[in-house]
Amino acid sequence: MEYYNQVFDQQNKAPAQWIGQEFEQCLFRKLDLAQLEFTGSNFVNCRFEDCNLTRIALRNTKLYDVRFVNCKLAHVDFGQCNAFGFHVDFQECRLDYTAFINRKLKKAHFIECSLKEAHFLKCELVGTLFKHCDLELARFEENNLAQVDFSTSYNLELNPDDNKLKKARFSLDNLPGLLTKYDIVINQ
């Protein structure tokens, strides 16, 4: 079924079936969608606000220009999404234990998000903004982090030898997390 320019919230009934659906320019507000399957669905120019999306299944799901605001997205594997046209932005979201594997996230925005133990593996993150994000125990391996802005984020730890960092931005507070592999002590 196709849904266009609709609002789904506590007053407007959400679809009974989420698998294989088409959503364009839809708003999802204050819904508990935890552990649902979105397999084969398409979300184009959609927005999720104040939703619980913990442990949702995204096998072959298309996320094109989808924005998440104040959502819980813990334990979500974005690596299972359809790679074609994949573009997402996050603001004030809990993305703990998420996985981004082989994703193109060029110029994506992660603003005031918790990304504890998130995995970014083999991703294209050129020009991505991590603004005021908690990156405690987040893993960054084999990524292109050119022009990424980490300058306001904290608890960052990554190995510069495992990632491309050309013109990436860091703060002085990020420096210890870039030197962890050398097991050196830095005094401030």
N, C-alpha and C positions, 0 to 999 in steps of 0.2 A: 504494500500500500504506500502511497505517496502522501506526504504531509508538507504543506507549503505555508510559510508565514503564520505559524500557529504558536500559541502559548500553552505549555503544559505545566500545570502547577497543582496545588491542592484543591482548587476550585474547578479546573478544567481537567477532565479525565485523561490520564496518560494511556498510550496504546496498550492493549492487552498483550500484544506480540511485539518483541523488539528485534527478532531475528529477520534479516533480509528486508528491512524497511528503508524507505527513502525520506530523509528530512532535509528541507532546505529553508534557510532563514527562520528557523524555529528557536524559541526560547524555552528552556527547561529550568524551572525555578522551584527550589525547596522540595525536591523529590528524593526519596530514599530508593536508589536503584542498585544498591550494593548486591554484588554477586550475580547480577543479571548477565545474560548472553546477548551481545550485540552483533553476533557473527553475521557477516555478509551485509550489514547495513551501511548506508551512506549518510553522512552528516556534512552538509555543505553550508557554509556561512551561518553556523549555529552558535548558540551561547548557552552555557550551563552556569547557573548561579545558585550558590548555597545548596548544592546537591551532594549526596553521599554516593560515590561511585566506587567504593572500595571493592577490590577484587572483581571488577567487571571483566568479561571475556571479550576480546576485540579481534578475534580471528577474521582476517580478510575484511575488516571494517575500514571504510574510507572516512578519514577526518581531514576535511579540506577547509581551511580558515575557520577553525573551531576555537572558541575562547572559553576558558574555564575560570570562573571567579568565585573565590571562597568555597572551593569544593574539596572533598576528601577523595583522593585518588590513590590511596595506599595499595600496594601489592598489585599494580596494574602493569601488564606487559605490552607497551606500545610497539614493541618489535613485531608483534603479530598483526599489526594493522596493514592494510593495503599501502604499499609504499608510494603509489602514484598520487601525486598532488598532496601528500601529507604535509599539513601545516597547522600547528597548534600554538596557542599562547596561554600562559597561566598567570593568575594574579591572586595572591593570598591563598594559595592552595597547599594542601598537605599531600606531598608526592613521595612520602617515605616508602622505601623498598620497591620503587618502580624500576622498570627496565626500558631503556631506549637502546635498541640494538639495530645497527645498520639503518638508522633513520637519518633523513636529511632534515635538519632543524635550522636551516639558514635563517638568520635574523629573527629567530623565535625570542619571545620574552618570557622570562621567569622572574616575576616581581613579588618580593616578600613571600617567598615560598619556603616550605620545609622540604628538603630533598635528602633527608637522612638515609644513608645506605642505598641511595639510588645508583643505578648502573648506566653509564653512558659508554657503550662499546662500539667501536667502528662507526661513529656518527660523523656527519658533516654539520658542524656547528658554527660555521663562518658567520661572524657578525652577531652572534647570539648575545643577549643581555641577561646576566644573572644579577639582579638588583636586590640587595638586602636579603639574600637567600642563605639559609643554614645548610651547608654542604657537609655536615658531619658524617664521616665514613663513606661519602659518595665516591664511587670509582669512575675514573676517567682513563680509558685505555684505547689506544689506536684510533684516536679521534683527530679530526682537523679542527683545531680551536683557534684558527687565525682570526684576529680581530674580535675575539670574544671578550666581553667586559665582565671580569670578576671583581672589580675594584671595590665594590661595596659589600660583597658577600663575605662570609666568615666560615671558619672550620674547614677551609679548603685544603685538600692534600692530593697532589697528583705528581706523577713522575714526568718531568719535561721530556725525557728520552722516549717515552711511550706515546707522545702526542705531538702534533704540529702546533706550534705556539706563535707563529709569526704575527707580530703586532698585537698580541693579546694583552689585555690590561689587568694589572694586579695592584693591590695596595701593599705598602710595607708590611702590614699585618698578615698578608698572604705568604710572605717570603718563607717563613718556617715550613709551611706545608709544601713548598716547592723543593725544599732541601731535605725532606724526611729520609730519602733513600741513602743519604750520606751519613746519617746518624751523628750529626754535629749539634752542638749546643749554641743557640743564638741568644745573647743577652740584650735586653732593651734598656 
